[in-house]
């Protein structure tokens, strides 16, 4: 296993962006020197001289390297900021092509499936779970109920979606499992009100797990997560479901209704 020096890390990352091994090595070498011949690059980065020419021609076609047609030829890398823009555009193009291909393969809804069919799916990773939660909130038409059990599950991006939902007329209720968390939420979520109720039975770890967040949208969309802590890391796992006939959605809706009670009246000044 190679030593994780900045040079080796840069080469590995460039390979992740689609460059071949010798292309990545040559580009890294040329970023460290003003310019170089094939022999100088070969000696600097341990790439066979004949492969340097091949790699540099490919890098030139990608817009990452410039060639001086002298004798011998000299090569230089474009500035790093420009190279990053080139790689970013290429990455975005790859994503666009991938999306087009996947969309063409996407299953058509011709199997009799409807939104009311009960489904349960599992998700892993806070970023993935937050993305799904934002999508549920964005699609809300009448009501969003959210219960947070841990600060790790709270994010500015999610809070912004809650505020936007309230702005378009959706009833938004935000609950918390502790007084400390309620205070934190009250500072960041001003328009959707934070419900002052007792959820202490959800606070604290149980068998190594902590409650993360619970989201219920329009009595049909559901997301519930737990947190697993290990050292300095926190791993979030969730289940999400949909369908008015979903047993989990039905039970949790009743549970939340009992815990939240009647909604407080917001008085106009």
C-alpha positions, -999 to 999 in steps of 0.1 A, spaced: 0 0 0 15 34 -11 23 60 15 -5 86 17 16 116 8 -1 147 -8 13 136 -41 -2 100 -38 -35 114 -26 -37 138 -55 -30 109 -80 -56 87 -64 -82 115 -65 -75 123 -102 -80 87 -110 -114 89 -93 -122 117 -117 -115 94 -147 -78 100 -154 -57 69 -161 -27 62 -138 0 76 -160 -22 106 -169 -27 114 -132 10 110 -124 21 132 -153 -4 159 -144 8 159 -108 44 160 -119 37 190 -141 20 209 -113 52 206 -93 75 220 -120 72 250 -143 75 228 -174 93 197 -184 103 174 -212 92 138 -215 125 127 -200 123 152 -171 87 141 -163 97 104 -165 125 109 -141 104 130 -117 73 108 -114 86 73 -124 66 69 -156 82 53 -187 93 79 -211 73 65 -240 41 65 -219 47 102 -209 40 112 -246 8 92 -247 -4 105 -213 4 141 -222 -15 139 -255 -45 127 -236 -42 154 -210 -39 180 -238 -71 168 -254 -88 172 -220 -75 207 -217 -53 200 -187 -19 203 -203 -2 227 -228 25 215 -252 53 237 -266 63 223 -300 100 228 -296 128 203 -298 124 185 -275 88 192 -268 81 208 -234 49 203 -214 32 223 -186 0 219 -166 -26 246 -167 -31 265 -134 -47 244 -107 -78 267 -104 -84 262 -141 -78 225 -139 -103 221 -111 -129 239 -133 -122 215 -162 -125 185 -139 -157 199 -124 -173 204 -158 -163 169 -168 -177 155 -136 -210 173 -142 -211 161 -178 -206 125 -165 -234 130 -140 -257 143 -168 -249 114 -190 -255 90 -161 -288 106 -152 -300 103 -189 -290 67 -190 -307 59 -157 -338 78 -166 -341 57 -198 -339 26 -176 -363 39 -150 -393 17 -144 -425 29 -157 -454 30 -133 -475 4 -152 -475 -23 -126 -506 -12 -108 -486 5 -80 -502 35 -64 -491 60 -38 -514 44 -13 -496 10 -15 -478 4 18 -440 3 15 -411 3 39 -375 11 29 -342 14 48 -317 42 44 -281 47 59 -261 79 63 -272 113 76 -268 130 43 -289 105 24 -316 106 52 -317 144 52 -321 144 14 -351 121 17 -365 141 45 -362 173 24 -380 156 -5 -409 145 18 -412 181 32 -411 197 -2 -439 174 -14 -462 181 17 -496 195 9 -513 199 42 -492 188 73 -457 181 84 -450 167 119 -413 165 129 -398 151 161 -361 155 168 -344 134 194 -308 144 189 -289 176 178 -270 155 152 -303 150 133 -310 187 131 -296 207 101 -300 242 87 -310 227 53 -339 208 69 -350 238 90 -351 259 58 -374 234 42 -397 234 72 -399 272 70 -406 272 33 -434 246 38 -450 268 65 -447 298 41 -467 280 15 -495 272 39 -486 238 52 -492 231 89 -458 225 104 -453 211 139 -418 206 153 -412 186 185 -381 178 205 -373 152 231 -356 175 256 -358 210 268 -322 218 256 -331 206 221 -364 225 221 -344 257 229 -320 251 200 -349 245 176 -368 275 188 -338 297 178 -334 283 142 -371 274 133 -391 306 139 -421 303 116 -430 266 121 -436 265 158 -417 242 182 -442 223 202 -436 223 239 -445 187 249 -430 159 269 -409 134 248 -384 124 275 -392 88 270 -373 90 237 -343 108 250 -311 90 260 -294 59 245 -310 25 247 -290 -6 239 -264 15 221 -291 33 200 -304 69 203 -335 83 187 -326 106 158 -357 120 141 -392 112 131 -410 128 102 -446 124 91 -461 141 61 -497 143 51 -505 111 71 -488 91 43 -451 98 42 -429 86 71 -392 87 80 -378 75 114 -341 72 123 -318 61 150 -282 70 158 -253 47 166 -223 63 182 -188 49 182 -160 70 194 -161 103 176 -183 90 148 -221 90 145 -239 67 121 -276 73 113 -300 47 100 -336 52 90 -367 35 77 -391 54 54 -425 44 43 -455 56 24 -491 48 18 -522 56 38 -527 19 45 -492 15 59 -495 1 94 -463 19 106 -476 52 94 -510 46 110 -495 37 144 -470 65 146 -496 90 135 -518 80 164 -488 81 188 -478 115 177 -513 128 179 -515 117 216 -481 132 224 -486 165 206 -522 170 217 -542 199 202 -521 224 183 -515 257 201 -533 287 188 -510 313 171 -524 347 179 -520 377 156 -506 408 172 
